[in-house]
Amino acid sequence: MSSDSASTGFRIVLAGSSACCGASVTNPIDVVKIRMQVQKAKYPGMLSGMRTIAAEEGLRGLYKGLGASLCREMSYSGIRFGAYESFKELYGATDPKNTPLYKKLAAGASAGMFGSAVANPCDLVKIRMQSDHSGKLYRNVFQAFGHIFKTEGFGGLYVGVFQTVQRAGVLGACQAPAYDHTKHTLKNAKLMDEGIYLHLVSSFVAGIVAVSVTAPIDLIKTRVMSSKPLADGTMPYTGTVDCFMKTVRSEGIMSLYAGWVPGWMRLGPHTIVTFLVFEQLRKVVGMRAI
């Protein structure tokens, strides 16, 4: 194995571990966000949604899908953050301090799409488990994988893969690049020095940008992936455009931002924790900061 590939692999492990820390903190918010997107009438708000889930399902209900979420973070987030710099170098970026924004955007989108394609089964299982308010369909991650494979086939694990890759390309193009660009802009302007405060500010900006851009895509992806066959055997949505049109037609354009607040409450802290931990882990092992 070459030193470059070994370094990329090491970064993927560190990034995945960092993202798992973020997911562990924000899983309850993620559960409520999923419920709000799928069952808006029953879960109209973040706090009321948490109360409803806690009352009906107990505190364990707020941690549904955590195992699948950690599996997803190690694969998807590990790749999109860990391989980001490798994609930048692939696109000709040689100076981290002065890399053009378009190269960062291209690298982030590429890493995100590649990671999401690999991790789609984990993403699908996470959403199915978190949207299962009865708690009777899936006992654990492995049973959920087996149940979906048995009832829907191998292709069932890749339901919504196109929506996932689309969202991941957009998220990848704005999250890591926003962090990277904000950080080096502040450093180059000598407004802040390398350190935890710079990491905190940069990750906060990255979180705001990420959730604002991806909210509509996230809602459509969630509805497609959590959908089940209708009585006649057909699926409620034939794809991204069909889901978009039906949602806007029946609920209005602003419904695409249903769950923005819980989306921020989940993605914001998740982004901050992930980048703070990632930078600290890199420092501990003697790896250059992002």
N, C-alpha and C positions, 0 to 999 in steps of 0.2 A: 504494500500500500504506500502510495506517495505521501510526502509530508503534507501536501496541500489537501489531499482527500482525508488524511487523518485529522488535520486541523478542522476541516469542515465537519467531519463526523463528531469531533469533540464539541464543537460549537453547537451542533444539533442536540446533543445530550444535555449540555448546560442550558440551552434555550428551552428545551422540553421540561426540564426540572424546574426552571424558573416559572414557566407558564402553569405548571401543576400547582405551584404555590398560589398563584393568582386565582386559579380555578377553585381551589379549596376555600378561599376566602369568599368568593362571589357566587358559589353554587346556589344558595337560597334565592338570590336575586335572579339568577338565570332561570330557575324553575318558574318563578312568578312571571317573568317576561314571556316565557314560552306559553304559559297558560293564558296570559292576556292577549297574545297574538292568536291563539286558537279558540279561546272561549271568552271573548271580550265582555259579554253580558254578565257572566258569573264572576269574572275577575276584573273589575273596572279600574282598579288602582293598585299601586305597589303595596301600601300598608294594609288595605282591606284584603288584598290577595294573600298576603302572608298570614293574616289572621284566619282567613277561610281555610287555607291549606293546613295550618297548625291545628285548627279546631277539628277538621274532618279527618286528617291523616297523621296528626302528631308531628313532632319536630323532624322525625325521619322523612316525612313527606317533602321537607325543604331540601333534603339532600338526595333526593331521587336522581339517579343517573350519574352520581359522582364518579363511580368506577369507570363508566363509559367516557365521562368527561376527562378524566385523567389519562385514559388511553388515547383520546383524541388530542389532548394537549401535547403528549409526548411525541406523537407522530406529526400531526398537522402544524401545531405551533412550533415544535422543535425544528421542523424543516423551514417554515416561513421566516423565522427569526435567525435560525442557525445557518441557513444557506444563503441568507440575504447578501452578505458580504462577498460570498463566492460568485453570486450572480453579478454583483457590481463589477468585480474584477473581470468576469467573462465579457462584460459589455465595455471594457476598456477603462474602468476607473482605477487609477493608480495612486491618487492622493486623496485620502479620506477627508482632509480639511477643505478641499476645493473641488469636490465631485459635482458635476452639473446635476441639477435637479431631475432632468429627464432620465438620466441613467439610474438614479435612485428609484424613480417611479417604475421604470422598466424592471429593475432588479426585484423590487418589492412585489410587483404583480406576478412575475415569473415564479418566485419562491412560494408565494401564496397559492397560486393555481396548482403547482406541482404537489405541494403539501396536502391540499384539500382533496385532490384526486386520490392520493394514497390513503387518506384517512376517512373517506366518505362513510364506510361502514360504521366506524366509531361514532361519527357525527350523527348518523341516522339512528343508531341505537340510543344515544344520549337523548335525542329529541323525543323518540318514542317512549322512553322510560319516564321522562319528565312530564310528558303530556298525559300519562296514564294516571288520572286522578283516582281511579278505583284501587290501584296498586295490585290488581289481580292478574294482569297480563304477563308481567315480567318480574321474576323473583330476584334475578341478579343479571349481571352483564352477560355471562356465558349462556345462561338460559335464554336471554333475549336474542343473542346472536343465533342460537340454535332454532328458536321458534320462528324467527323471520326467515331464516334459510329454509326451514322445513315447509312453511306455509306459502312463501313467496318465491322461493328459489334463490339462486345466487344473484340474479338481477335485482331481487328485492333489497339487497344490501346496498345497491347503487341507485335506488330511487332518489331523485332530486340531485344527482351528481352534477348535472349541468348548472342548476341553480347554485349549488355549493361552490363550484369552480368559478362561476361568474362573481359571486359575492367575495370569494377569497381573492380573486384578482383585483377587485376594487379595494377591499380591505388591505391587502398586501401593498397596493400602490399608495395608500395614504398613511398607514399606521407606522411601520418601521421607517419609511422615508420621512414622515413628519417628525418623528423623534430625531432621526439622524440630521435632518436639515435644520431643525430648530436648535439643536445642540451645537452644531458647528457654526451656525450664524451667530449665536450668542458668544461663542468662544472667539471667533474671528473678529467680532466687534469689541472684544475685551470687556464685555459686560459681565461675564461670569467665567469662572475657572472650572476645570475638570473636577468633579466631585458630586456628592450626593444631592446637593441643592440644584445643580445644573441638571442632573438626571431626573429630579422630581419635576422641575418646570417643563422640561422637554417631554417627559412622558405624559404630563397633564395635557399639554397641547396636542400630543398625538392621540390621546383618548377622545378629546373633543372633536377633532377632525374625523377620526374613524367612525364614531357613532353617528355623526351628522350625515356622512356620505352613505353609510351602509344601511341605515334604518329601513328604507323601503325594500331593499334587496333581501335583508334579513327576514322581514315579515313574510315576503312571498316564498322564500326558501323554506321557512318553518311550516307554512301552510301546505306546501306541496309535499314535504317530507313526512308530515304528521297525518296526511290524508289516508283514508282507508276506502276500499271499494264500496260503491253504493249498492242498493238492493238489487239493481240490475246487472251488477258486476263491473260497471264502468267506474273509472276514477273521476272524482269531482273536478280535477284540473288536468288539462292535457299538456300543460307546460307553463313556462314563465309568463308569456304574454296572456294566455288564457286566465291564469290566476290574477294577474294584474288587472285585466279588464273586468272580471267578475267582482273583484274586491272594490274597485273604484265605482263600478255601476251600482252595487248594492249598499256600499257604506260611505262613499265619498272619497275625494282625493286625500283628505287629511288622515283617513284611516290608515294610509301607508306609513304614518308615523305613530301608529298605536304602539305603545311600549317604548317610546323614545326615552322617557325618564328612567324606567328600569333598565333600558338598554345602556344609558350612560352610567347608571349606578352599578351596572355589571361590568361594562367594557372599560369605563374610566378607571376604577380601582384595579381591575384586572391588568390593564395596560401599565399602570403605575407600579404595581407590585412586580409584574413580570420584568420590566426593564430595570428596576432597582436591584432586584435579586440577580438578574443576568449580569449586570455590570459588576456587582460585588463578587459573584462567582468567577468572572473573568479576572478580576483583580487578584483573587486568592490563588488562582492557578498560574498567574503570571502572563495572562493573555492581554493583548492591547485592547483598550476600551473601544467601543463602537465609534 
